[in-house]
Amino acid sequence: MRCALGYMQGESWKMNGKEERDMNLIVVTTVEEFGFRHHMETKEVLFLFEKYNIIALLRSQYGVLHMMDLEEGADFAESVLHGAAV
């Protein structure tokens, strides 16, 4: 499995340290919240998110998600997975 935080090739040079920490916080909080909501262990959530590319999607939505409540990441992941009929 790739790095749980899902760094994309060449992505880290585009953001400053605070943005990267914030992005990582969004990913970690989303994994924890999603697992809590669905009674899943962290490794199960990471496997599911890896399968459906959720971590990269979360990171790509940083511009919006960083201005919202941290639970919004889990809402976003649920909507993506619902659209994939999981």
Short mmCIF file of the C-alpha atoms (twelve columns), coordinates in Angstrom:
data_MODEL
# 
_entry.id   MODEL 
# 
loop_
_atom_site.group_PDB 
_atom_site.id 
_atom_site.type_symbol 
_atom_site.label_atom_id 
_atom_site.label_alt_id 
_atom_site.label_comp_id 
_atom_site.label_asym_id 
_atom_site.label_seq_id 
_atom_site.Cartn_x 
_atom_site.Cartn_y 
_atom_site.Cartn_z 
_atom_site.pdbx_PDB_model_num 
ATOM 1  C CA . MET A 1  0.000   0.000  0.000  1 
ATOM 2  C CA . ARG A 2  1.206   3.493  -0.785 1 
ATOM 3  C CA . CYS A 3  1.790   6.093  1.893  1 
ATOM 4  C CA . ALA A 4  -1.476  6.448  3.828  1 
ATOM 5  C CA . LEU A 5  -1.509  10.202 3.249  1 
ATOM 6  C CA . GLY A 6  -1.493  9.628  -0.494 1 
ATOM 7  C CA . TYR A 7  1.143   12.062 -1.730 1 
ATOM 8  C CA . MET A 8  0.884   12.488 -5.463 1 
ATOM 9  C CA . GLN A 9  3.969   12.726 -7.652 1 
ATOM 10 C CA . GLY A 10 5.392   16.252 -7.586 1 
ATOM 11 C CA . GLU A 11 2.570   17.605 -5.456 1 
ATOM 12 C CA . SER A 12 4.449   18.584 -2.314 1 
ATOM 13 C CA . TRP A 13 6.515   21.330 -4.000 1 
ATOM 14 C CA . LYS A 14 3.318   23.257 -4.866 1 
ATOM 15 C CA . MET A 15 2.270   23.974 -1.272 1 
ATOM 16 C CA . ASN A 16 3.861   25.419 1.812  1 
ATOM 17 C CA . GLY A 17 4.370   23.499 5.053  1 
ATOM 18 C CA . LYS A 18 1.178   24.745 6.693  1 
ATOM 19 C CA . GLU A 19 -0.956  23.762 3.708  1 
ATOM 20 C CA . GLU A 20 0.624   20.319 3.645  1 
ATOM 21 C CA . ARG A 21 0.002   19.835 7.384  1 
ATOM 22 C CA . ASP A 22 -3.587  21.008 6.955  1 
ATOM 23 C CA . MET A 23 -4.090  18.635 4.039  1 
ATOM 24 C CA . ASN A 24 -2.705  15.748 6.074  1 
ATOM 25 C CA . LEU A 25 -5.017  16.696 8.954  1 
ATOM 26 C CA . ILE A 26 -8.009  16.581 6.609  1 
ATOM 27 C CA . VAL A 27 -7.027  13.108 5.395  1 
ATOM 28 C CA . VAL A 28 -6.375  11.706 8.878  1 
ATOM 29 C CA . THR A 29 -9.562  13.215 10.304 1 
ATOM 30 C CA . THR A 30 -11.580 11.896 7.375  1 
ATOM 31 C CA . VAL A 31 -10.222 8.376  7.833  1 
ATOM 32 C CA . GLU A 32 -10.982 8.454  11.559 1 
ATOM 33 C CA . GLU A 33 -14.467 9.967  11.152 1 
ATOM 34 C CA . PHE A 34 -15.404 7.600  8.326  1 
ATOM 35 C CA . GLY A 35 -14.240 4.629  10.394 1 
ATOM 36 C CA . PHE A 36 -16.239 5.838  13.403 1 
ATOM 37 C CA . ARG A 37 -19.392 6.332  11.353 1 
ATOM 38 C CA . HIS A 38 -19.165 2.942  9.678  1 
ATOM 39 C CA . HIS A 39 -17.671 0.918  12.547 1 
ATOM 40 C CA . MET A 40 -14.528 0.170  10.555 1 
ATOM 41 C CA . GLU A 41 -10.909 -0.142 11.625 1 
ATOM 42 C CA . THR A 42 -8.414  2.360  10.236 1 
ATOM 43 C CA . LYS A 43 -6.751  -0.227 7.991  1 
ATOM 44 C CA . GLU A 44 -10.141 -1.144 6.484  1 
ATOM 45 C CA . VAL A 45 -10.893 2.508  5.746  1 
ATOM 46 C CA . LEU A 46 -7.454  3.006  4.202  1 
ATOM 47 C CA . PHE A 47 -7.944  -0.061 2.008  1 
ATOM 48 C CA . LEU A 48 -11.352 1.218  0.845  1 
ATOM 49 C CA . PHE A 49 -10.021 4.728  0.265  1 
ATOM 50 C CA . GLU A 50 -7.069  3.349  -1.688 1 
ATOM 51 C CA . LYS A 51 -9.363  1.225  -3.847 1 
ATOM 52 C CA . TYR A 52 -11.517 4.212  -4.789 1 
ATOM 53 C CA . ASN A 53 -8.752  6.852  -4.810 1 
ATOM 54 C CA . ILE A 54 -10.452 8.827  -2.028 1 
ATOM 55 C CA . ILE A 55 -7.233  10.127 -0.470 1 
ATOM 56 C CA . ALA A 56 -6.091  11.728 -3.721 1 
ATOM 57 C CA . LEU A 57 -9.579  13.170 -4.194 1 
ATOM 58 C CA . LEU A 58 -9.533  14.633 -0.676 1 
ATOM 59 C CA . ARG A 59 -6.148  16.189 -1.312 1 
ATOM 60 C CA . SER A 60 -7.358  17.612 -4.634 1 
ATOM 61 C CA . GLN A 61 -10.270 19.286 -2.820 1 
ATOM 62 C CA . TYR A 62 -8.050  20.970 -0.218 1 
ATOM 63 C CA . GLY A 63 -9.022  24.450 -1.431 1 
ATOM 64 C CA . VAL A 64 -12.629 23.845 -0.394 1 
ATOM 65 C CA . LEU A 65 -12.280 21.367 2.470  1 
ATOM 66 C CA . HIS A 66 -9.805  23.426 4.494  1 
ATOM 67 C CA . MET A 67 -12.481 26.095 5.003  1 
ATOM 68 C CA . MET A 68 -15.123 23.646 6.267  1 
ATOM 69 C CA . ASP A 69 -15.711 21.575 9.389  1 
ATOM 70 C CA . LEU A 70 -13.406 18.579 9.560  1 
ATOM 71 C CA . GLU A 71 -16.403 16.214 9.313  1 
ATOM 72 C CA . GLU A 72 -16.995 17.464 5.763  1 
ATOM 73 C CA . GLY A 73 -14.156 15.245 4.535  1 
ATOM 74 C CA . ALA A 74 -16.076 12.157 5.656  1 
ATOM 75 C CA . ASP A 75 -19.241 13.529 4.030  1 
ATOM 76 C CA . PHE A 76 -17.275 14.021 0.812  1 
ATOM 77 C CA . ALA A 77 -15.865 10.467 0.964  1 
ATOM 78 C CA . GLU A 78 -19.358 9.059  1.555  1 
ATOM 79 C CA . SER A 79 -20.765 10.928 -1.434 1 
ATOM 80 C CA . VAL A 80 -17.953 9.683  -3.687 1 
ATOM 81 C CA . LEU A 81 -18.425 6.091  -2.514 1 
ATOM 82 C CA . HIS A 82 -22.201 6.379  -2.855 1 
ATOM 83 C CA . GLY A 83 -21.683 7.517  -6.442 1 
ATOM 84 C CA . ALA A 84 -19.478 4.472  -6.999 1 
ATOM 85 C CA . ALA A 85 -22.318 2.319  -5.558 1 
ATOM 86 C CA . VAL A 86 -20.157 0.854  -2.792 1 
# 
